[in-house]
Amino acid sequence: MKTTYTDMCNHLRNPELKLCEVNEYTVRQGFSEHGSSWIHIGCPFCKEQSMTTAWSFAGSGKRCENSNCGAIFGLSGVAYKKVVNE
């Protein structure tokens, strides 16, 4: 289930509700090509790497490219993944 920006914001407003799992992510590699700066982000939940341009990431963060994960990488070095109650 994909995490939404609303899920992330609700978790930030009410962390005691534990709506999202929270983990730090790592930027694994960066490079520039033809005027664009690219970064690879390692997801702390599924261990996949997502790639994005620096300007795009700076706007509102980035979603994990693994469709089974759906975590959101925030700008503060923290990733959020919606908690699924079974």
Rosetta blueprint (number, residue, H / E / L):
1 M L
2 K L
3 T L
4 T L
5 Y H
6 T H
7 D H
8 M H
9 C H
10 N H
11 H H
12 L H
13 R H
14 N L
15 P H
16 E H
17 L H
18 K L
19 L L
20 C E
21 E E
22 V E
23 N E
24 E E
25 Y L
26 T E
27 V E
28 R E
29 Q E
30 G E
31 F E
32 S E
33 E E
34 H L
35 G L
36 S E
37 S E
38 W E
39 I E
40 H E
41 I E
42 G E
43 C L
44 P L
45 F L
46 C L
47 K L
48 E L
49 Q E
50 S E
51 M E
52 T E
53 T E
54 A H
55 W H
56 S H
57 F H
58 A H
59 G H
60 S H
61 G L
62 K E
63 R E
64 C L
65 E L
66 N L
67 S L
68 N L
69 C L
70 G L
71 A L
72 I E
73 F E
74 G L
75 L L
76 S L
77 G L
78 V E
79 A E
80 Y E
81 K E
82 K E
83 V L
84 V L
85 N L
86 E L
